Amino acid sequence: MSSLRRAVPTLAGYLDDRIVRWRTGTSEGQVAVVLALGALSAAILVGSLVSYNTFPAATFVIPLLLGTMTLRYRPLLVLVGVIAVCVAITVVRQYVRSVEVGDDGITAGRISTLVTMAIVSVLVLFESSRHRSGLPGPLGEAMLVDLRDKLQAQGVVPPLPDGWTSQSAMSSAGGTKFAGDFLVANLSDDETRLEMVLVDVCGKGVGAGTQSLQFAGALGGLIGALPPLGLFSAGNDFLLRQNWDDGFATAVHVLIDLRSGDYSIINAGHPPALRWSASAREWTIDGARGTALGITKRPDFHQTTGTLGPGDALMFYTDGVVESRTQDFTAGIEWLRESAKAVVASGFDQAPRRILKLVTSGDDDRAVLVLSRDVVTSELPTASAGPRSDSAMS
């Protein structure tokens, strides 16, 4: 019994190690999977020879489909060969049995099974050969999702000092996980300066999603290391070098001093920012304008400045929030001003989420970012006991 107890953790550790190696796409992991699926095919073969009605030739589709999800092209080719041999043995054995009992050896059903298995094998191999990552489908997708998560982590606003709250909400068109809208943020080491950039990459669907991943990585590595105008210039140069069909993006940059509330906004072809005045109880349109990134070598940017007092806020958003097939840009901004006014009348808690719920679903990504200064603030910022920022992706 004691030896059995020692063997169970050892076997579990061995299997766990094989799974880890498979996830990394190593050759050793692929060999282990081929051996496991080969053993499964052999087991099905034995069952088929004993009772063909219980394990017909079509049962070999199971290891074939498992191989499609777990193997690269060449190991999959080996598995298909093993399965083809097993199917051939099964069919020949069944044919011999049929002849021995006087039945028809070749029937339409058996021919149909063989043809179906051949077509499935060809389709499986063709699909596997088209994986440009060189990895099985699930592994390639996992790698892409992991990359997306790491890049989107750059857009999570760090917990802010007491007196400040940052909230964001994003919704991709069609409910996909890859969107053309993204946010990058940076809080200085002394927690006195917050820098954020909201970007909308031109295009829709997968193309915009992959381009936004590249651009997010580029901006995420530079934010905080360059001054705002230098950051936009570097981003503009990056897009010009990519030679994408739709190679431009709109962006808005905000830099705010968390001690005084002084801020500056630079706009690169993006919808204008909105400022909430606690005293006037309304949203006003910021005047910063500029050329979209990736269009010309020397874009023109204009900067606006201001100060957020207690109760004031800034809101940034993408054009998917204010534009639709039935509403133009100008009318959309007026709609947003009135809708956001009603939303924040009860407070800024979850304001971006509540605003997005009011937006009619369309074929464009949507994002809203709200940075607000609490009514009660301290003279000098100190690290808060809990997070003072919130972000969401739906």
N, C-alpha and C positions, 0 to 999 in steps of 0.2 A: 504493500500500500504506500509506504514512504517513497519507494522508487517511482511509483506512478505520480505522486504529488510533485516530485522533483521534475518529472518529464513534462508535465502539463505546462508550467511556466517556460521551460526551455522551448517547447514546441510553439507556444504563443509568441515568444520572443523571436523565434526564427521566422514565423509567418509575418510578424510585424515588420521585421527587417526586410523581408522580400517585398512587402507592400510599399515601404518607403523607397526602396530601390526602383520599383516599377514607377512610382510617381515622379521620380527624377528622370525617367526615360533612359536609364542605363541599359546596356546590352545584357548584363546579368539579370536584370529584372525582366527583360523581354524573354530571355531563355526560360526563366522560371514559369512565366505565363504560358509559353508554348508547351512546355512539358505538362503543365496542369491541364490545359485544354486537350492536349494529345491523349492524356490519361482518361479524360472524360469521353473523348471520342472512342477510345478502346472499350470503355465500359458500355457505351451505347452499342458498339459492335457486338460484344458478348451477349447483351440482352436481346439484340435483334436476331442473333443466330439461335438463341433459345426460344424466343417467341416473337416472330416478326409482326404479328398483329399488335403486340404491346409496344414494340420499338420499331416502327416502320422506317424506311430510308429517310423520310422527311424529318425524323427526330434529329438528324445531324445538323439541322439548321441552328440548333441551340448553341453548340460550341462555335459555329461559324459566326453567329451574331455577337457572341461574347468576344470572339477574336477581333471583330470589327471595332469594338469599343475599347480594347485594351492593347492592341498590337500595332506596331509600325508596319509599313508595307512589306518588307522582306520577311520578317517573322510570320506575317499573315499569309504570305505566299506559301511558306512551308506548311502552315496549318491547313490551308486549303488542299495542298497535296496529300496530307495525311487523311483528311476527311474524304477526299476523292477515292483513295485506296479503300477506306472502310466502306464507303457506299458501294464500290464495285464488288467487294467481297460479299456484302449483304445481298446485293441483287443477284449475283451468280449463285449463291447458296439457295436463295429463294427460287430461282429458276430451276435448279436441279431438283429441289423438293417437289416443285409443281410437275415436272416431267415424270418423276417417280410415281406420283399418285394419278397420273393420267390427265392432269389439268393442262390448260394452255400455258406454256412457259412465258410467253410475252403477251402482256395485256396492255390495253390502252391506258389503264391507270398507272401501271409501272413505268411506261414510257413517259407519261405526263410528269411523274415524280422525278425521273432523271432529268428531263428537260428543265423543270422548275429549279432543281438543285443547281444545274449548270448555269442558268441565267442568274440566279441569286449569287453564285460564286463570282461570276464575271462582274456583276454590279458592285459587289463588296470590294473586289480588288481595284476596280476603276475608281471608286470613291476614295479608297485609301491612298491611291497613287496621286490624288489631287491635293492631299494635305501638304501644303508648302512648308509648314512648320516642321515636318518630319516626325510629328508626334501623333498618336491616336487622337481622335476627336475630343474625348473628355479631357485628356491631358493638355491639349492645345487650348481648349476653352478655359481650363483652370488657370493656365499661365496668363492668358489675356485678362481674365477677371482679376487675378492677383496684381497684375500691372495696373489695372484701372483703380483698384482699391488703394494701392500705394500712392498713385498720383493724386487721387481724390483726397487722401489724407492731408495733402498740402493745402487743401481748401478748408480744412476744419479750423475755425478761428479759435485760438487758444483761450483758456479762461481769462477774462479781463479783470482788471482791478475793480474794486468797489465803486459803484456809481455808473458803470457802463455795461451795456448788454448788446450783444450781436446775435441776430437770428437770421437764418436763411432757409429757404425751401426751394427745391428744384423738382421739376417733372419733365420727363423726356417724352417726345412725341411717340404715340403708339404704345407707350408702356415699356419700351426697351430699356436695357440697363446702360446703354451707351448714348450719351447726349453730346450735342455740340456746345452746350453751355457749361462753364466751369468757373470755379472761384479759387484763387490762390491768396494766401494771407500770411502775414508775418508780424509778430509782436517783438519789439526790441527787448534785449536782455534785461534792461532796467524797467521794463513794463511801462514806459512813458510814451511810446510811439507805436501806433497801430497802422499798418499798411495793408490795403486789400485791393485786388483787381478782379472785377467781374468781366468775363469774356464770352462772346457769342461768335463761334466759328461759322462762317457761311456754309450753307448746305444742310442737307437732311439725311437721316438714316445712318447707315454704317459708315459711309464716307466721312461725314461730319464727325462721327464718334471717334474714328481712328485719328483724324487730324487733330481733334481737340486733345487726345491723349498726348500726342507729340508736343503740341504747343504748351500744354499744361506742364509737361516736364521741363521745357525750356524756360518758361516764366518762373516756375517754382524754384529753379536753381539760381535765379538771378534776383528775385525779389528780396529786398533788404540789403543787397550787395551793391545796387546801383541807385542813383537818384531817380525820382519818378520819370523825368523826361528821358534819362538814359535808358531806363527799363523799357519804355515804349519804343525808343529808337532801336534797341537791340531786338525787341519782338518784331518790329517792322522788317528789319534786315533778315531775321530768321524766316519769316513768311515768304519774302521775295526769293530766297534761295531754294524754297521747296518746289517751285514750279507746279503747284497744284492747279487743277482746272478751276476750282473756286477757291483761289488762294488768298482770301482776305478774311479779316475778323474785325468785329467792333469790340471795344473795350472801354471801361471806365475805371479810373484809379482814384483812390482816396487815401490821403495821409493825414492822420489826426493826432494832435498832441493831447494825450489823455489827462494832462494836468490842467491845461487851460481851456481845452475844448476847441482850440484853433484848428482849422482843417483847410486842406487844399484839394481840389478836384480837377483831374485832367480827363477829357473825353475824347475818344478816338472813334468818331462815327457812331457812337452808342446812343440809345435813347437817353434824354436828359435826366439827371438825378432829380429827386424831389426832396425838399426840406420841410420838415414839420416844425411849425412855430407854436410853442406851447401857449404863448400869449394871444396870438391871433387865431389859434385853433383851426389852422388850415395848412394844406400842402402847397408850397410855391415851387416853381420850376427853376432849377439852377441854369445859369447861362453858359456853362462850359461847353464848347463845341470843338470839333476837330475832324481830321481825315482818318478814315478807317485804316487799320494796319494791313500792309501787304499790297497796297495799290500803287504807291509812288515811292521813290527813293527818299524824297524829302517831304514827309507829311507835315501838315500844319496843325499844331496843337495850341489850344487856348486854355489857360488855367484860371479857375475862380477860387476865391478864398472866403472864409467866414469863420464864425465861432458858434459852437453849440452850447447853449445854456442849459440849465436844469429843465428837464421835460422836453427838450428839443430832440430831433432825430433826423437822420438821412435815410433815404430809400433809393436803392438801385435795382434795376430790373432789366430783362431782355425784351426784345421786340415781340416775342411770342405772347407776352402778357397784354400788350396793347394793340396788336395788329391781328386782323382776321379777314376772311373773305368778305364779311359784311360790315367791317369797321376799319376806317383808315387810321393812319398814325396819329393825327392831331386829335380826332375824336376819341381815340383810345386813351390818350394821355389824360384828357378831361374826365373820361370815365374812371380812370384809375385814381385820379385826385379825389373825386367824390366818393368812390367805393372805399378807398383807404382811409378817408376821413371818418366814415361811419365805422370802419373796423377798429381804428385806434381810439375811438371815443370811449371804449370800455377798457382801454389799456393796450400796451404793446405785446402782451403775452401771446405767443403763437401767431403774431400778426402776419408774417409771410405765408404760413400755412392757410390762414383764413382768407387771405387775399387770393391765393391760387385757387381755392375752392370756388371763388366767384368767376374765374376766368373760364370762358367757353372752350372746351377741348378742341384742339386744332391739329394741324400737321407740323407744328413747330415746337421746339423745346421751350420751356418756360422756367424762369428763375426770378426770385425776389430776395433781396438782402436788405435788412433793416438794422441800422446802428443807432441806438438811442442812449441818451444820457438821463440817468435817473433824477428824480426831483431832488432827492437828498444826496449830496456828494461830499466827499472828503477833500481836504486841501491837497494832500499828496496821495497818489495811488499806492495801494498795498495789495498784495495777493489776497484774493477772496478765499473764504473757506470752501466754497463750492463753485462749480462752473457757472460762469456768467455769459455763456454763449450757447447757442443751439443751432444745429444744422440738420437738414433732412434731405434725403433723396427718395423720391417715390417713382 
